Amino acid sequence: MDETEFWEIIDTTREAAEGDPEDHAELLVERLLRLDPDSVLDFARHFEARYNRAYTWDLWGAAAVLLGGASDDAFDYFRCWLIGQGREVFEGAVHEPDSLAELLDDFDEEIDGDGEELGYAADEAYEQLTGAVAPDLGIPPQAPEPEGTPFDFDDDTALEERFPRLWDRFGV
């Protein structure tokens, strides 16, 4: 599976789910069940590589603005959700987290920002196809610390200065 196919699967299942992250995860599992187990593992590798790439302090700060705070788990689920938003939103956010102010049509912290189930979709599909737990994907693990310079997510002034467009649109 190449990168284009990975993003096509993400996009078609998101569009069919009409923005609902839980429905998106269910549709993603259904779609992955139409693939062979090796292709599901390829999908998982693409997903995991992007999940790891999004492990940055700046993106965590952007998540904190959108979610009104972001614990470790909340940021993990946010990164899954971000991948689920498709290539344009994901790449834009990784490159410049403040660009989420323009990339997102809307954001409802009650339903958006939590893509936990998307993170399990490939594992679930692989298990259903093979009856076995997915093997190690053979890609480098997530870094022990996010990339970039840490800062205080509880400091509204720092968040507003670092993410002015995002703060203006979605901040407290």
MOBELDA-V960337 format. One record per residue. N is the residue number from 1. RES is the residue in one small letter. OMEGA is omega in whole degrees, 0 to 359 (* if undefined). D_LAST is the distance of its C-alpha to the last C-alpha in whole Angstrom. Layout:
N&RES&OMEGA&D_LAST  N&RES&OMEGA&D_LAST
This chain:
1&m&178&41  2&d&184&40  3&e&180&36  4&t&179&37  5&e&177&38  6&f&183&35  7&w&177&32  8&e&178&34  9&i&178&34  10&i&184&31  11&d&184&30  12&t&180&33  13&t&177&32  14&r&181&28  15&e&179&29  16&a&180&31  17&a&180&29  18&e&174&27  19&g&179&23  20&d&184&24  21&p&180&24  22&e&176&26  23&d&179&28  24&h&180&28  25&a&179&29  26&e&180&32  27&l&178&33  28&l&177&33  29&v&179&35  30&e&180&38  31&r&180&38  32&l&178&38  33&l&177&41  34&r&180&43  35&l&173&43  36&d&184&46  37&p&179&45  38&d&178&45  39&s&176&42  40&v&177&40  41&l&176&40  42&d&177&40  43&f&181&36  44&a&178&35  45&r&177&36  46&h&182&34  47&f&184&31  48&e&179&31  49&a&179&32  50&r&176&29  51&y&180&27  52&n&180&28  53&r&181&27  54&a&181&24  55&y&180&24  56&t&178&22  57&w&182&20  58&d&179&18  59&l&176&17  60&w&177&16  61&g&177&13  62&a&177&13  63&a&179&13  64&a&177&10  65&v&183&8  66&l&186&9  67&l&184&10  68&g&184&7  69&g&182&10  70&a&175&14  71&s&176&17  72&d&181&20  73&d&180&21  74&a&179&18  75&f&175&18  76&d&182&22  77&y&177&21  78&f&180&18  79&r&176&21  80&c&179&23  81&w&181&21  82&l&176&21  83&i&180&25  84&g&180&25  85&q&176&23  86&g&187&26  87&r&184&28  88&e&181&26  89&v&181&22  90&f&183&23  91&e&178&25  92&g&181&23  93&a&179&20  94&v&180&22  95&h&181&24  96&e&184&21  97&p&180&17  98&d&180&15  99&s&176&18  100&l&178&16  101&a&179&14  102&e&185&18  103&l&181&19  104&l&176&17  105&d&182&18  106&d&177&15  107&f&177&13  108&d&186&13  109&e&176&12  110&e&181&15  111&i&182&17  112&d&174&16  113&g&181&16  114&d&179&19  115&g&183&22  116&e&184&24  117&e&176&27  118&l&180&27  119&g&181&28  120&y&188&31  121&a&182&33  122&a&178&35  123&d&180&36  124&e&179&37  125&a&180&39  126&y&180&41  127&e&179&42  128&q&181&43  129&l&189&45  130&t&186&47  131&g&182&46  132&a&175&45  133&v&180&42  134&a&179&41  135&p&174&42  136&d&185&41  137&l&177&39  138&g&176&41  139&i&180&38  140&p&179&37  141&p&175&34  142&q&177&31  143&a&180&30  144&p&178&30  145&e&176&27  146&p&177&24  147&e&177&26  148&g&183&24  149&t&179&23  150&p&174&21  151&f&186&18  152&d&180&16  153&f&178&13  154&d&181&11  155&d&182&12  156&d&180&8  157&t&179&11  158&a&179&13  159&l&180&10  160&e&179&10  161&e&184&14  162&r&183&15  163&f&187&13  164&p&182&12  165&r&179&13  166&l&180&10  167&w&181&8  168&d&184&9  169&r&188&9  170&f&184&7  171&g&182&4  172&v&*&0
